[in-house]
């Protein structure tokens, strides 16, 4: 990262690939251990200008990066697909940017312990990791942001190292590097002071004074400013020949931005006033937050600021706000020679601290006699500002309740600084720097565990330790508690404590040690809620997983959207909910545990939960039916989905884009709602089982936008529970989902069994619309298994039902499937008229998905009839439709069919490009095994024709593996191609086996 981007494999460095592939790698590496959703990757690489094919391009980049990692012996799961994103799991030390931050943190600890030589060496090692401009040549908004951040980090580390060099008396040695640094960064004032001190200590007083003149000229010309008070004071001391400047200072600066001479710059204040030092002791085992710590220290100790420095740290309870604020305060306190003030404002308690009482305490600490402290808060605040005028004092205000509590406690003096912690974001406080703390990263959580318990116990059980901090949801307080429990019990293994946390019903009771308890943190926030807010917090916990949209939450609660939004936003302000984006809400994992175990205020709690789930399922079905209608207009299944009438003003989906967005956003919540229902088993309401089955059928039409296989796992349980209740309608639809998912994954035996069960249950229920689709799937399965007569019989059954139902689009799909069966069975001349008829009807209906499919099937018929230019034209038209309508799966299928036609036409180079594009796509889609096998087979044929025999063998062997694993008969074709290619490799000639 700290230069041209590359991947070190052993002794060699492999380039990261094309620029946008490098941008993808940077986004994954700098968030290693975290899942980066596809939409965030798109924003990182392209910003607002992402192309329509961005998802497919990203999947290609990820596939290439995975191959690079595997070639270096990395675990194939190091770059894993997780839900709708990717996670790069590599040790932090393997990313040079993280290593630099770790070295900087180690240097800070060494400096605080007085090990100045060690600190300087660590900083030098950290700076040495830079090989030029960070992420050089990498495009995209994320790379640009990180480039700025990492460049600034290098500058801060260099300044810190310069300060230590002066402290250690290395005046002469540091002059050349300081001179070069100032030439590179002429507007940073602090290095001028370093160079002046170094030159003066080296006996070059005239040169030191000349540096001040240069600084004054540059700052005036570029910024219209004079040098700051620190530089002016240093200039006067050099003019006066101050001998103290020649000796090394006794203490190093407290942070990258802390000056050497804070006392002279701001004055020590009136001698008669005491210097309070109220900060509580620093936390010895503080861990993580390196970048945040550096940013806060830099902001507070910036001596060039023109206004009071206020840093606010917010976040949920147990997230580590107080620990971070205390570490920051201790790190920068040397920049505030007139003292430090501390107050626990008790904002989350039943009795928050009174600002007037806090002011009285502060004034007494600053030397004001108690009899002279005014009575009103306003007068105390004015006196407080007066006493602090001209002084350098640091304030730490911990656990603030709200803005009103904090404002009277703010000084007016520009050289003072304030750190405030609060669960709520204090938008009314004039904060120059605000930090919203999130959970620890896995690496930070593991580091704290190792620090408290000891590496000798954690490292041998690293896998269990990773799982343990994950069970703590990476909440710093929870990690600290399990660490304390392990440290106090030498006989416990990590695995033993992990097993105790495995039962979510008792997890919160396990997360307790002495006076530390995770549940107590949530209890404090919960007690401050109104009755309505508490009801919402309890009621949504079972259903809002992993998050929930505003409309769904309102429906589940039975409230209007405006009232629901106010209640949910109040919970966000109380740090009991999070809002990852506008209109969406989620619980922290441990916060959900707390909510689920709260006692209900009445005896009808179980019925209340039933009601929430019932209302949510009906809302989700209503919205999913809307979406289904937008995706598959005219499908008769839509008319078989009865929905509860929408409430007045309830949001409706009016476009396909809106439908897609809603399905992607609420899919996880919808599947979770069905899981809650079927978990009730015998007590599940039969009518709701029907609602759940209809919901899954409606969602199934968005197969390319959702993790279909995961939905099928839920559908299988739904089918079993529905059958137990004798609900054939729900069982048939659930079996259909299972069979269709297995078919898409080319698990033919499973698909055949589930589709047959679906057909039987739908026949008993009289559910003709799903029965038609089950027959169609049985036909496709028979076709895959090369049982073409059976396929034709099933397609005929499906077509007859489609005509009975008046399902024109479904009938046309079945017509095209039957045409494919005839093409595979050697009757392409019979298939072509059916394709023409279907294509004409689909164009009349303006169905882009159907048109693309029809063009691809028609191209195959023309290819088999040896009308190759016409086939090529149909494939190209299909690709145009797919590009315009964003249909990546059909596009990739058309690519490999087009590649085969190009091969036969002798256009090898174009054929290779098309086949490679198809292979790249299907490698990123785990449920399209048959298509992946065909794409590989065709790529192998083209490579063999071109004389690339090694490539042909590799591709045909991969195709054999795919077909064999899926149980497809095409494995025989792959074996023949492997044998023929091996022979041709010996003879040095091309090969043309019979096309598929």
N, C-alpha and C positions, 0 to 999 in steps of 0.2 A: 504493500500500500504506500510505503514511504519512498516513492520514486515511480519508475515505470512498473506497471502492475504485472506480476508474474507468479507462477506456482513453482516452488522449489520441491523437486522430487529427487531425493538423494543428494548427489553432488551437482546436479544440473538444474537450471531454472527454465521452465517451460513458459512461453508467452501465454497471456490470457486469451488470445484469439482476437477477433475483430473488435473494434471499439465498443459497440453496444453489448457484446458478450462480456467484455471487461467490466462494463458498468453493472451488468447483472451479477458478476462475481463479486464486485466491490460491495454491492448492496447486501449480498448474502454473507460475505466474510465479516463485514463490520457489524453484523447482527447475528454472528454465529451462535448457535444454540437456541435461537429463536425462530419460530415459523414466520416467514415473510409472505403474506398473502399475495396472490397474483396482481391484484389491483395496486398494491403498494410497489411491487416490482415495476409495473408499467409506469407508475408515476416517477420512480427513481430513474428509470432509463430514458423515458421520453417526456416526462412532465405532462402538460396538457395536450401534447401533439402526438399521442400514441396512435399508431396505424390500426386499421380494422383487424389486421392479422396479428396484433401484438401478442396475444396469448400463445398462438402457435409458434411464433418466433422465439418467445421466451422458453417454451418447452424444448425447442431445438437447441438453444444455448445451454440449457441445463443438461440436456443429454450429452452434448459435447464436453461440458465441464466434468460430468460424471465419468466419461470415458478417460479424460486426462487424469483424473484422480485414481481411477482403477488401474491405469497403466503404471502408476507409481506405487502400486501395492496397497492403496488405501481401501478401507472397507467400502463396499458398494453402497452401504447405507449412510456413508458420511454425508452425502448430498441426497436427502430423502424427500419424496413427495408426501406432504402431510395436508390432508383436507384439500383446500383450494390454494395451497402455497407450497413453499419449499423451505427446508431447514438444512443448513450446512453445520454439521456437528464436528468441529475441530477444536483441539485444545487452545485456550487463549494464547499460550506462548507461541503457537505456530502462526499467529497473525502479528506482523511486526508492529502495527499501530498499538495493539493491546500490550505487546511486550514493552514498548516505549512508555506507556502509561503506568505499567507495573513498576518499571525501573524508577520512574519519577516518584511514585508513592514510596518505594523503598528508600530513595534518596531523602525524601522528606522525613521519614522515620529516623534515618541515620543522623540527619542534621539536628533533629530535636533531641537526640540522645548525646549530642556533642561529638559524634564521629564524623568530623568535617572532611577528612581525607577520603573516607569511604563514600560520603555523600557526593563529593566532587567527581569521584571515579564513576559512580553510578550514573550521574548526569551526563558525563562524557560518553559513557556507553550508550545511553538513551539517544543522545544527539547523533551519535555515529550510525544509528540505524537509518537515518535519512540518506537516500541516494540521489536526491534531486527534488524536484517539485512533487509533492504527494499526488498519486493517481494521475501521473502525467499523461495527457492525451486522452483521458477517459471522459466521455461525454455524459450529459444528463444532470438534472438538478441535484440529485443525491451526491454525485461525485463532486460537483462544484461546492456544495455545502461542506462536505468532508475535507475537500482540499483546503478551504479557508480555515477550518477548525484545526487540522493537523499542522498547517503552516504556522498558525498562531501558537500552537502548543510548542513547536520547535523554538520559536522566538522566546517564549517564556522560559523554556528549559535552559536556553543559552544564557539568558539574563540571570537566572538563578545560579548557573555555574560560574558566570563572571563574578557574582557577589561572593561566592565561596572562594574563588581564586584570590580575590583581594583579602578576604578574611585570613587566608593561609599565607599571605605575604608574597604571592606570585605576581608582583607588580610588573616587572619587566616582561615576563613571558606572555602576559595577557594583552599587552598593548597592540601587537599586530592584528590579533583576532578581533579585538574591540574596534579597531579602526575600520576593518573590513565590514563588520556588522553595522556600524553607523552609516557607512556608505550605502549599504543595502537598505537600511531602515532609518532614514534621516529624520523622521518626525517623532521617533520614540525618545523621550527626554531622559529616561533613566540611564541608558548606556553612555550618554555624554558625561554624566556624573561619575560613572565607573572609570571612564578614560581619564577624566581630570584627576581623580584620586591616584590612578595607577602612574600617570606621568609625574605627578607631584612627588609621590613616594619614590620614584626612580630618579629624583633630582632634576627633573625637567619642568621647573616652575613656569617658565615662559611658554612652553608648549601647552601646559595645562590651562593657562589663562587664554591662550589662543583657541583652544577647543571651546571655551565658554563663548568667545566671540563668534565662532562659527555657528554654535547652537543658536545664539541670539539672532543672527542674520537669517538662518534657515527658517526658524519658527516664525519670524516676522514676515518673511517673504511668502511662505507657503500658507500660514494660518492666520497671520495678523496678530500674533500673540507674543508676549514677552516670556522668557523662561520662568518656570514656576518657582515658588519660594525655596524649595529644597536646593535647586541648582544655584539660585542667587546666594543663598547662605553659604554653600560650599565655595562659591567664587570669592566671597568676602574672607572666608577662612584662609584660602590660598594666598590672597593678597596680603593678609596679615601674617603669613608664614607660620600658621598653626602647626606646632610640632606633633600634636595628637593625630594628625592625618597621616603621618608617616608610619606609625605603629599600626599593626593589624587590629581591626575591631575585635571586641571580645565576644560578640554574639552575631550570628548571621541574620539576614533578613528573614521575616516570618513567612513570606510567600513570594511567588514570582513578581508581585507588584509592590511589595513593601519597600520603602526607601531606607537608606542607611541612617539618616539623621532625623527621625521624626520629631525629636524633642526640640531641636533648633528651629525646625520649620514651623511648628505650630506653637511653640512656647510651652512651658510646663505649667502655665496657669498660675494663679495667685498662690504664693507659698503658704498662706495661712490655711488653705483648704486641704483636707486629706486626700489621699489617692486610694479610692476603694478598689478592692480586688475580690469581687463577689462571685466570680465564675465557679461553679462546682468543678470537682476534679474531672479531668478528661477521662474518656473510656479507654482503658488500656488495650482492649482487643477490638477496637474499631476496625472495620473491614469494608472494602468496596468503595463505591461512589467516587472514584478518583477524578473523573472528568468534572463531575458536579462540584466536588470540593475545590478543585483548581479554579473553576469559574466564579464561585462565590468568594473565595479568597481574593482573587484578582479584582473583583468589583468593590469589595469593602476596603481594600488597602490601596486603591488607586489614588495617588496624591494629586493628580491633575484634575480631579472632579470639581465641578462648580456648584454642586448641590449636595444636600445631605444624602449619604449612601444608606439606602434601606433595602435589605434582602429579605424576601419572604419565602418560607418553605412550607408547602402544604401537602396534604395527603392523608390517607386513611390512618386510623389508629394502628400502631404496631409497625408502621412502615419505616421508622427510623429517623423521624424529623428531629427530635431532640438530640439524638446522638450525633447527627450530622451537624446541627447548629452549634453544639458544644465543641466539636472538633474544629469547625471553622473559627469559632471565637478564640480558642487557644492558639490556633495557627497564626492569627493576625494580631493578637493582643499587643505584641511589641510595637506595632504601628500606632498604638493609642497609649502614650506614656502617662496620661492623666487618669487612667484607671478603667475598670470595667464594672458595670452594673448589671445585676441579674434579677429577674422576677419570674416566678411561676404564676401565671395569670389564671390557672385552674379553669380554663374555658370549657372543658368537658365535664367538670364537676357540677354538683348541685348548687354550689355557691361560688360563682366566679369572683375573682379578685376585683375589688373596687378600685378604679383608676386613681381616685383621690388618696386612698390608703397607700397605694404603690408609690405615688408621687411623694407623699410624706416620708416614706422610707428612703427613697432616693435622695431627697433633699438632706435628710439627716446624715446619710452616708457621705454626702458632699460637703458636710461641715456646717450646714445651716442649723442654728439652735432651734429646738422644737417649738419654743415660744414665738419664734419669728415665722413659722410656717402658716400661711394664710388658711382660712377656713374653706373657701370654695375650690372646686376642682379647677375652674378656669384660672383663678389667681395662682394656685399652686403650679399649674402648667406654665404660666407666664414667668414665675420665679425660676422654675426649673430651666427654662430656655435661657434666662438671664445668667444664671450661675454657670451654665455650660458654654456660654459665648466665649470664643477664643480658646477653648480647651479641646483636647483630643480624648474623647471618652467613647468606649464601646458599650452598647447596650444589647443584652440578650433577653428578649421577651418570649418566654416559652408558653405554649398551649393557650394562645389567644382565642377568645370566643368569637369576636366580631370586630369590625372596623371601629365602632364607637368606643370599645375598650382600649384600643391601641392608640388612636389619634392624640389624646392628651399626653401620652408618654413620649412623643417624638421630640427630640431636640430641634433647635433651629440652626445650630452651628454646622457649617459646611464640613468641618474637619472631624465631626463625630460620625459614628456609623451605628446602624441598628440591624439586628437579626431578629426576625419574628417567625415563630412556628405556629401553625394553626391547621386544624383539620379542613376548614373551609378556605377557599381562595378569597383573600381579603382584597376585593377589587377596589375598595375605597381608600386603601392605604397607598400613598404615593411611592410605590416600590420601583426602584430602578432595575432590580433583578428578581425574578420570580422563578422558583423551582417547584414543579409538581412531581413529587417523588412517586415512582412506581416500585413494584416488587424488585428484589434482587434479581440479577441474571443468575442462571444456574452456576456459573463460575464464581460469582460473588458469594452466593449462598454456601457453596462448597468451601470457599476460602475461609469464611467465618467458622464453619463447623471444624475445619482442620485447625484453625488458630486456637479455638477454645479447647477442643478435645485432644489435639495432638496428631500430627501426621502419622505417627507410628501405629495409631489405632484406625485412622480413617483410610489411609492408602491401601492397606490389604483388603478392605471391603469397599473399594471405590464405587462399584456398581450399586451396592446397597445404599451407600451414602448419597449418590445422585438421586436414587428413588426416595430416600428419606427427606431431602430438602424439597423434592417435588411434592411429597405428601404434605409438607408445610406450606405448599403453594408459594414457596420462595419469599414468604413474608418474614422480614428480618426478625421480628419479635419471636415468631414461632421457631425459626431456625436457632435463635439464641436459647430458647427454652429446651429444645431437644439436645442442644450442645451441652447445656448445663446439666441435664439429667444424665447424659453419657459420662460427662466428666466426674460427676459425683458417684457413679456406679462403675468402677473399673471392670467388674465382672460381666457387665452387659455388652453384647455385641451390637453393632449397628443393625444387623439383620433382625435381632430380637426386638429392638425398639421399633423398627419399621413394621414388623408384624403386629405390634400393639396399635400402631396408627392405621392399620389396614381397614379396620371396621370404622366406617365413617360415622356410625352412631355414637362411638365413644372417642372420636378423634379429639374433639375439643377438651374433653376431660383429661386426655393424655397430655395436652399442650399446656401444662401447668408445672411450675417449679418455684417453690418458696412463694414470694409475693408477686411473681410474674405469671400472668394467665392471659391467653388470647381472648377467652370469652369475656374477661373483665373489660378489655379494650372496646369490644363491640357493645357491651352492656352500658358503658358510659354514654356512648352515642345514642343508643336506643332509648334511654331514659329521658332524653331531651326532646323526643318526638311528641307531636300531638297525637291524639287518639286516631285520627284519620291517617296520618303518616305511618303510625305503627301498624295499622291494619294493612296498608299497602305493602309495607316491608315484609310482613308475615305471609300475606296472601300470594304474592307473586313468586316467592322463593321456590316453590315446587315446580313451577312451569317456565320460569324465565331462564331457560338454559339453551345455549350458552349466553344468549342475550335475547331481548324481546323489543319489538318495535312499539312505538307509542300507540298506534291503532290497535294492535293486538292486546297490549296491556289494558287499554281502556275497555275493550270488549270483555276481557277476562274479569275485570273488576266490576263491570256493569255500570261504569261511569262515563261521562262525556270526556272527549279528548282534552279539552281545555283544563278541566278540573284535574284529570289524571296527570297532565303535564306539570301542573303546579306542584302536585304531591311528589312526583318523581324527581323533579328538579330540587325540591326541598331535601330529599334523601341524598341527592348528589352533593348538595351543599354541606350536608352533615357527614359526608364521606362514608356513607353506608351503601351507596350505589356508585357506579361509574357510568359515564356517558361517553363511550368511545367515538361516537359521531352523533351529529344532530338527529334527534328522534329515536335513538337506540339506547338501551339501558342494560346493565349487567351487574351481577353480584361478584364480589371477590369470592373465591372458592370457600374460604373459611367463614366469610360473612354469610354465605348461603347456609353453611352448616349451622351457624348460630341461629339464623332465622328459622330453619326447619325444626329446631329443638325448642323454640320458644313456646311456653304454654299458651293455649288459646283462651281468650277471655270468657268463653261460654262452652256449654257442653255439646253444642252442635258443630264443633270444629270440623269433624269429618265430613259432614254434609256441606259445610262452607267450602272445603277443598274440592269436593265433587262439583259444586256449582261453578267454581272458578274454571276447573278443567272443562266442564261441559260448555260453558260460554266461549272459552277459547277455541275448542274444537269446532264449534259451529261457525265462529268468525273465520277461522283458518280455512274451513271448507268453502265458505262464501267467497273469500278472496281467491282461493285456488281454482274454484269453478270459473270465476271471471278470467283468470290467467289462462286456464285450459281453453276457454272459448277463443281467446286471442291467438293462442298457439295453433289450435286445430279447429278453425271455424267450421261448423256444420257437422262435426262428429256427433253421432246419435248418443254416444255415452254421456254427452253433456246434458241431454234432456232426462237422463236417468238419475241425475244427481239432485235430489231435493235439498234445498237450502233454506235456512231461516231467513225471513225477509230482513233486508238491511235496515239499520236504524237511519232516521232522517239525517242527512248530512254526512253519512259514513263514506269514507274514501272508496272510490271505485277505480278499477284499472281500465283505461280507455285505449291504450296502445300496447303493441307487443313489447316495446322496449320497457314500458312500465311493468308489464307482466313478468318479464325476465328479471328485472331488478327486484321485484317483490319476492319471487320464488328464491332467488339466491340469498336474499337477506333473511327470510323467515324459514328456510328449509330445515335447518337444525332444530329450531324451536318447534316446528310442526312434527318432525319425526319424534322428538322428545315427548310431545303431547300424546302421541300414539303409544309410545313406550310406557308412559304413566298409566294409560288406560289398560293395556294388556297385562301390566304387572298386577292389576287387581284380580286377574284370573276369574274365579267363579263369581266374584262380586261385580264384575264389569257389566255395565248396562248394555243389553243387546242392541238397542237403538244406536248407542254411541259406537259400537263396533261397526255398524253400517256407515256411520259418519266417517270413522277412521279409514275404512276401506275406500270410500269414495274420495277422501282427501288424498290418499296415496295414488289412486288412479289419476286424479287431476294433476298431481305433481309429476307423474311418470312421463308426461308428454314433453318435459323439459330435460330429457335424459342427458343431453350434451352439456347442460348447465349445472348439473347436480351430481353428487357421488351416488349414482344409481345403486351400486352394489350395497352400500350401507343401508339404503332405504329397504332393499330386499331382505336384509337380515331382520329388520323390524316386521316386514310383511309376513315372514315365515312364522314368527310368534303370533301375529294377528290371525293367520290362517288356522293355527292350532286352537287358539282360544275361541275363535268364531265357530269352528267345527264342534267344539265341546258344548257350545250354546245352541247348536242346531241352526246357526245363521248361515245358510248356504250362499246367500248373496255376498256377504262379507268374505266368507271363506274362498269363494270362487275368484273374487277380485284380488284378494291377497295372493292366492296361488298364481294368478296371472302375472302379478308383479314379479314374483319369484322366478317363474319360468322365463319371462322376458329378460330379466337381468342375467340369468344363466345363459340364455341364448346370445346376448350381447357379449358375454365373456367366453363364448364358444365352449361352454361346459354342456355338451349336447345331451348326455345321459340325464343329467339333472334337469335340463331344460325340458326334455321330453316328458319326464315324470311329472314335473310341476304343471306343465301345460295340459297334460291329460287330466290331472286332478282339477285344474281350472275348468276344463270343458265339462267334466262330469258335474261339478258343483253348480256351474252356471246353467246347465241344462235343467237341473232340479229346481233352481231358483227362477227359471224363465228369464235370465239375464242375457238377452240375445246380443246386445251390443258388445259385451266383453266376450261372449262365446264366439262371435265372429272373429275377434282379434286372437283368441286362443287357437282357433282353427288355422288362422293365417300363420301363427308362430309354429304350429305343428308342421305346416307345409314347408316353412323355411328350414326347420330342423331336418325334415326328410330330404330336402334338397341338398343341405350340407353333407348329409350322409350318403348322397348319391342314390337315393331311393326315389327316382324321379316320378314313377307311377303313383306312389303314395303321396308325394308332394302335390301332384296334380289333383288327386282326390281331395286332399285337405283344402287346397286353394278353391276348388269348385264349391265345397261346403261354405267356405268363408264368403265367396262371391255371391252365392245364393242368399245368404243372410244379409249381406250388405245391400242387395237390391230390395229385399223385403223391408229393410229399415230405411230405405231411401238415403243411404250413406254413400253419397257419390264419391267423396275423396277416399273413403275406405275401400270402396269397390275398385277404384283406379289403382290404389296401392296393391291390392290383391291381383289385379290384372297384370301389373308389372312383375310381381313375384312369379305368377304363372308363366309369364313370358321368359323370365330367367330360367325357370325349370325346363322349358322347351329348348332354350339355347344350350343349356348344359346337356340335355338329352339328344342333341344333334338335330333339332328341328327349328333352326333359326329362321327359316323361311316362314314358318307359322307364327313365330314370335313378332316379326317385324310389323305386320298390320296391327297387332294389338298395341304395340308401342306407339304407332302413329295415332291410333284412336285415343289412347290415354294422354299423349302429349298435347293433342288438340284440346281435349277437355280441361286439362290442367292449366293451359294457357288462358282458356276462357275464364277459369276460376281465379286466375292471378295467384296461384299457389307456388311460390318460388322453390320451396323444398321439394314439392312434387315434380316440378319442371326439371330441376337439377337431376333428380333420381331417374326420371324418364329419359332424359338425354343420355345419361350414362348407360342405361340398359339398352337403348336403341343403338348406341355406339358399339356395344358388345355384339348385338345381332349383326350389324353391318360388318364388323371385323370377321365374324365367323363366315359370312357370305362372301368374304374376300373383296368387299367394297371399301378398301382401306382409306382412301382420301375422304370419303363421306363419313366414315367412322371417326377419323381424326377431327373433322369439322364439328361433329356432335360433342366430342370430348371437350374441345376448346370452348364451345358455347356453354357447356356444363360448368367449366372452370370459371367463366365470366360471371355466371349466376351465383356461384358459390362465393366468389370474391365480393360481389356487391351485397350479398345477403348474409355474409359471415356464417358459412356452413362448412366448417373446417373438416369434419369427418368425410362428407361427400366429396369435398375437394380432393382430399388425399386419395380416396378410392378412384376418382376420375384420373388422378395423376398416374397411378400405376397401370390402369387400363390404357391410358394414352401412351405410356412408355412402351407397352407391348406392341401397340400398333406402329409406333415410331421405329421400334426394333425391326419389325418385319419390313418396313419401308426402307431400311438401311440407314436411318438417321441416328447413328449410335450416340453421338454426343448429346443431342437433345433428349434422347431416350434415357441416358444415364442421369441427366439432371432431374427429369421428371420422377424417375424411380427413386432417386436419392431423397427427393422432397417427401415422397410418400413414406419411405422407410423412417425418415426422421420424425414425421408426425406420429406414426403408429407406435413407435418406441416410447412415446410419452403418454400413450393412452393404454392403460393396462387391460382394458376389457375388449379389445378388438383383435384377438389373436388370429382369426382367419385372415383378416385384411393384412395384418402384419406379415403373416406367412406368405401370402400371395405377393405382396410388395417385395419381400426379400427374394422370392423365387424369380420374379421378373428381373430384378436388379442383377441376380446371378446370371441369368441368360444373356442379358445385354453385356455384362462384363466378360463372359466367356466368348461371345461373338467378337468382342474387341481385343481378345487375346490376353485379357487380364485374368489369368487362370487362378492365381492365389486369391484374388478378390472374389472371383466366382465361387470358389470352393468355400470360402469363409461365409458368404451370404447363403449358399445352398445348405450348408450345415446348420446355420442358424435357423433357416426355414424348416429344416427337418425337425429340429428341437421344438420349435413352436407348434408345428402340426402334430407331432407325437404327443406333446404335453396336453394338447387340446383334444386328442383322440380323433383327429380328422383324417379322412382317407387320402387327402392330398400329400400325406407323408410319403406315399409311394412315388409320386412325381419328384419329390426332393431327392429321394434315394437314386432314382434314375439319373437325375442331373449331376449328382455327386460322382457317380460312376463315369458318366460320359465326359465330365469336365476333367476328371483325373486322366482319362485316356488322352484327351485333347492336349492336356498340359504336357504329356510326354511327346505327342506327335507335333505339337506346335501349331495346331489348326483350330479354327472356330468350331462351335457346336450349335445345332438348332434342333433341340428336342421339340416334340409336339406341344403347342401352346395349351394353357389351361382354359 
